[in-house]
Amino acid sequence: MVRGLYSAWTGMANEQKRLDVIANNLANSATVGYKKEGVTSQSFHDQLTVKIRDASVDWRKEEIGKMSLGVKIGEVYTDYKAGSLRQTGNTFDFAIDGEGFFAVAYTNKEGQTSTQYTRAGQFTITQDGYVVDVDGNHLMAESGYLQVPVDAGNIAVDISGNVYADDVYVDKIVLTDFEDYDYLKKFGETRCFPVDGAREKEAAGLIRQGYTEQSNVNVVSEMVNMINITRAYEAGQKVIQTIDGTLEQAANSIGRVSS
């Protein structure tokens, strides 16, 4: 009976984590380049149960089977499926049509710079002509940080990533892709970085200037999942309430000493 309490609690804790992930997805449903997350569930390893010093089997230990101790979070994963493209007409808005990532230079609080990858193509230009994302990270090109002339009348980027200022070639935007996205670790809401085992490959995506890639979150689907999670959580609550009432009955009635 007490094990039933534990199993119900693990189920409720699992549903709470799933709810947190869905809430974050909904909060970022309008975030450019956001990739939704999901949660897998798995059971705890079955435990072997035995009778210990049981008179019914002549005080010998005897295996009586396996039992599950409940459910736990398997992993939180990221769905890298592409979102829809939205036309903005802004010069420094770029979207990737197909597979691949923009490379940006990220500098941490210790001043260490590393390369991170993103599908969020909402960029701006600094007063020095550097192209940066919404967090100030530099967009990477073949020659390093992408920099364009601030006095150029027209900045154009073709589908291959070649950048032109007033029809003069400037640089080429770097696109990177990976063989297996399971070796990417998410950082923040829209960036990621490779971990040990990640293998780069040539990106097949095309760059669309004047577009942004929207979040791949389906709001209706996430709301339906939220309702299902709420019902499962309430079911766990009812199990705990039922077992608690049974224990109370056992303590107050069955265990009462009659005078």
C-alpha positions in Angstrom: 0.0 0.0 0.0 2.8 2.4 0.9 4.5 1.4 -2.4 1.3 2.6 -4.1 1.8 6.0 -2.6 5.4 6.1 -3.9 4.3 5.0 -7.4 1.6 7.6 -7.6 4.0 10.3 -6.4 6.6 9.4 -9.1 3.8 9.6 -11.7 2.8 13.1 -10.5 6.5 14.3 -10.5 6.9 13.0 -14.0 3.7 14.9 -15.2 5.0 18.0 -13.5 8.2 17.9 -15.5 6.3 17.4 -18.7 4.1 20.3 -17.8 7.1 22.5 -17.2 8.5 21.7 -20.7 5.2 22.3 -22.4 4.8 25.6 -20.6 8.2 26.7 -21.9 7.3 25.6 -25.4 4.1 27.7 -25.3 6.1 30.7 -23.9 8.4 30.5 -26.9 5.8 29.8 -29.5 6.5 33.2 -31.1 10.3 33.1 -30.6 12.2 33.2 -33.9 14.2 30.0 -34.5 13.0 28.2 -31.3 12.9 24.4 -31.4 10.4 22.7 -29.2 11.3 20.3 -26.4 9.8 17.0 -25.3 10.1 14.6 -22.5 10.4 10.8 -22.5 9.3 8.6 -19.6 10.6 5.3 -18.4 10.0 2.9 -15.6 12.4 2.3 -12.8 14.3 -1.0 -13.0 12.1 -3.8 -11.8 13.1 -5.1 -8.4 13.3 -8.7 -7.3 11.0 -9.4 -4.4 11.6 -12.2 -2.0 10.1 -13.7 1.1 12.5 -13.4 4.0 12.3 -15.8 7.0 8.7 -16.7 6.1 7.2 -19.5 8.0 5.1 -20.6 5.1 8.2 -21.8 3.3 10.1 -23.2 6.3 11.9 -19.9 7.0 13.7 -20.0 3.7 14.1 -17.1 1.3 11.9 -17.5 -1.7 11.6 -15.4 -4.9 8.1 -14.2 -5.4 8.5 -12.1 -8.6 9.3 -8.7 -9.9 7.7 -5.3 -9.1 8.1 -1.8 -10.6 8.7 1.1 -8.4 7.1 3.7 -10.6 8.0 6.0 -13.5 10.8 8.5 -14.0 12.0 11.1 -16.5 13.9 9.4 -19.4 15.3 12.5 -21.1 14.4 16.0 -22.3 15.0 16.2 -26.0 14.9 18.9 -28.7 12.8 18.5 -31.9 14.9 20.2 -34.6 12.2 20.0 -37.3 12.2 23.2 -39.3 9.6 25.9 -38.6 7.7 27.9 -41.2 9.4 30.9 -43.0 8.0 34.4 -42.5 8.8 37.2 -44.8 9.9 40.4 -43.0 11.7 42.4 -45.7 14.4 43.3 -43.3 17.9 43.4 -44.8 19.5 41.5 -41.9 16.8 38.9 -41.3 18.0 35.5 -42.7 16.3 32.1 -42.7 17.7 28.7 -43.6 15.6 26.9 -46.1 16.6 23.3 -45.4 19.1 21.8 -43.1 22.0 23.6 -41.3 22.8 26.2 -38.7 24.2 29.7 -38.5 27.5 29.9 -36.6 27.8 32.6 -34.0 30.7 33.6 -31.7 29.6 33.4 -28.1 31.7 34.9 -25.3 31.0 33.8 -21.7 31.5 35.8 -18.5 35.1 34.6 -18.2 35.8 36.1 -21.6 36.2 32.7 -23.3 34.8 32.7 -26.9 33.3 29.6 -28.5 31.2 28.8 -31.6 27.5 28.1 -31.1 24.9 27.3 -33.6 21.4 28.6 -34.2 18.5 28.8 -36.6 17.4 32.2 -35.3 18.3 34.5 -38.1 17.1 37.8 -36.7 20.3 39.9 -37.0 21.2 43.5 -36.7 24.3 45.6 -37.6 26.5 47.4 -35.1 28.0 50.9 -35.6 31.2 49.2 -36.8 29.3 47.2 -39.4 29.4 43.8 -37.6 26.4 41.6 -38.0 25.2 40.3 -34.6 22.2 38.4 -33.3 19.8 39.7 -30.7 22.2 38.8 -27.9 25.1 40.6 -29.5 26.9 37.4 -30.7 28.8 37.9 -34.0 27.6 36.0 -37.1 30.4 34.0 -38.5 31.6 34.2 -42.2 34.4 32.5 -44.1 36.9 35.3 -43.1 35.8 35.5 -39.5 33.1 37.9 -38.1 30.8 39.1 -40.8 31.3 42.9 -41.3 29.7 45.0 -44.0 30.4 48.7 -44.9 28.1 50.9 -42.9 27.8 53.4 -45.7 26.7 50.9 -48.3 23.4 51.7 -50.0 22.4 48.1 -50.5 23.4 44.8 -48.7 22.4 41.7 -50.6 22.8 38.0 -49.6 22.2 35.3 -52.2 20.9 31.8 -51.5 24.5 30.4 -51.1 25.3 33.0 -48.4 27.5 35.3 -50.5 27.3 38.8 -49.2 27.4 41.9 -51.5 27.6 45.5 -50.6 26.5 47.7 -53.6 27.1 44.7 -55.9 30.7 44.3 -54.5 31.5 40.9 -52.9 32.2 41.1 -49.2 32.2 37.7 -47.6 30.2 34.4 -47.3 28.0 33.4 -44.4 29.0 30.1 -42.9 26.4 27.4 -42.6 27.2 24.2 -40.6 25.3 21.0 -40.2 25.8 17.8 -38.2 25.3 14.1 -39.0 23.4 13.4 -35.7 21.5 16.1 -33.8 21.6 13.9 -30.7 25.1 15.2 -30.2 23.9 18.8 -29.9 23.2 20.3 -26.5 20.8 23.2 -26.2 22.0 26.5 -24.8 19.4 29.1 -23.9 16.3 29.2 -26.0 17.6 29.2 -29.6 21.3 28.2 -29.6 23.1 24.9 -29.2 26.7 23.5 -29.2 28.2 20.2 -30.2 29.3 17.7 -27.6 31.9 14.8 -27.8 31.0 12.6 -30.7 29.4 15.3 -32.9 30.5 15.1 -36.5 30.0 18.1 -38.9 28.9 17.7 -42.5 28.2 20.1 -45.3 25.0 22.1 -44.9 22.5 21.7 -47.7 20.3 24.6 -46.6 19.8 27.8 -48.6 19.7 31.3 -47.1 16.7 33.4 -47.6 17.3 37.1 -47.0 14.4 39.1 -45.7 12.8 36.0 -44.0 12.9 34.5 -40.5 12.2 31.0 -39.4 9.4 30.8 -36.9 9.1 28.5 -33.9 8.2 24.9 -34.7 5.8 24.8 -31.7 2.2 23.8 -32.6 0.2 25.7 -30.0 -3.0 23.6 -30.4 -1.1 20.3 -30.0 0.7 21.6 -26.9 -2.6 22.8 -25.3 -4.1 19.3 -25.9 -1.0 17.7 -24.3 -1.3 20.1 -21.4 -4.9 19.0 -20.8 -3.9 15.3 -20.9 -1.1 16.0 -18.4 -3.4 17.8 -16.0 -5.8 14.9 -16.0 -3.0 12.4 -15.4 -1.7 14.5 -12.5 -5.2 14.7 -11.0 -5.5 10.9 -11.3 -2.3 10.5 -9.3 -3.8 12.8 -6.6 -6.9 10.7 -6.4 -4.7 7.5 -6.0 -2.9 9.1 -3.1 -6.1 10.4 -1.5 -7.6 6.9 -1.8 -4.6 5.2 -0.2 -4.4 7.8 2.5 -8.1 7.2 3.4 -7.5 3.5 3.5 -4.5 3.9 5.8 -6.5 6.2 8.0 -9.3 3.7 8.2 -6.8 1.0 9.2 -5.2 3.1 11.9 -8.5 4.4 13.4 -10.8 1.5 13.0 -9.0 -1.8 12.5 -6.2 -0.9 14.9 -8.6 0.4 17.6 -8.4 -1.6 20.9 -11.9 -2.5 22.0 -12.7 -2.0 25.7 
